[in-house]
Amino acid sequence: MLVNPNNQALEAGKVTSELEREVVAELAAMFGLATHLGHLTSSGTIANLEALYVARELHPGRGVAFSQDAHYTHARMCGLLGVAGTAVPADAAGRIDLDALDRVLAGGTTGTVVATAGTTGLGAIDPVHDVLAVARRRGVRVHVDAAYGGFYTLLAGAGGRAGLDPRPWRAIAECDSVVVDPHKHGLQPYGCGAVLFADPSVGRFYTHDSPYTYFTSSELHLGEISLECSRAGAAAAALWLTLRLLPLTPDGLGQVLAACRSAAIGWADLLRSSDRLRLYQEPDLDIVTYFPLTTPASLAEIDRACSRILSDGMNDPERPVFLSTLTVADDALTRRHADVTADRDSARILRSALMKPESGTHVRWLHTRLEELAG
């Protein structure tokens, strides 16, 4: 950071540009991509913007479909790019509804569908393998937003409770593009996202002229395959160093992810046996969602109780506990919990992302403290 290399061009970031190429190749190998073109970005939002930009250039006049539980960035970026964005309903587990997706794609106006490998609300994993089959049958591209969950591909097919169904993760190799955020489970500071394309020829959409750079080498400069101009070379160096210590293997960074996933599973076990808190749905990754048991069991009472727990927990000077909330629609909550009365159109539930391997050592304390707050 002190030297401040710029990976826009080799002239300004010779060493860190090479480090970036190495880490991008490692990310591509993690997803099983046979060929790739990719680079780091300043965020997952910009990475998804680039993926949707390429989608627009490949299929001008055709839109993008994504789950209603996908990150809000997709609707925003579609608006920015001037393409139609269609939100597809989610099923009872927070995953894209395949029948609804097929009906959308049957209209012939969609060029790309986004499958989410780890929603930021619930950590739900769209069935990428099934999405791919539906999309290919309709002649539609598939982009995978794995910004949150992408590194969990290291646990695909692993044994034990932390292991994951390999099918969605293995299918990423057959998709057209994928985004992952090293500043999430890659243990990097903010300012580090990544986008990868399976077809290197999409680099043609980035062609531009920069008369004062790109003159020291005939090699492809990273700025020639990115919508961003100046980009921090320090981000590439930091990720490169991290992956030397924790390589992208089940026994490397995978151990960190397994600890996070085990913590979530352990907390889910406690919630299932609680008489004060209720598990909202089983965790797919490391995000645990839950809400207090109330009398009456209604959306209004649940929302009120969650607001109180959030405030009381964070403002307690002696034993603070920090949570987040997730706003869910009435039908989403009642589909999972039929005994809850839908007396309003949405409610807040509680959400905890156990993104650090140390989380497992705090789960029992967190659970006990929240039961106290739930009263």
Buried (B, 14 or more C-beta within 10 A) or exposed (E): EEEEBBBBBBBBBBBBBBBBBBBBBBBBEBBBBEEBBBBBBBBBBBBBBBBBBBBBEBBEEBBBBBBBBBBEBBBBBBEEBEBBBBBBBBBEBBBBBBEBBBEBBEEEBBBBBBBBBBBBBBBBBBBBBBBBBBBEEBEBBBBBBBBBBBBBBBBBEBEEEBBBBBBBBBBBBBBBBBBBBBBBBBBBEEBBBBBBBBBEEBBEBBEEEEEEBBEEEEEBBBBBBBBBEBBBBBBBBBBBEBBEEBBBEBEBBBBBBBBBBBBBBBBBBBBEEBEBBBBBBBBBBBBBBBBBBBEEBBBBBBBBBBEBBBEBBEEEEEEEBEBEBBEBBBEBBBBBBEEBBBEEEBBBBBBBBBBBBEBBEBBEEBBEBBBBBBE
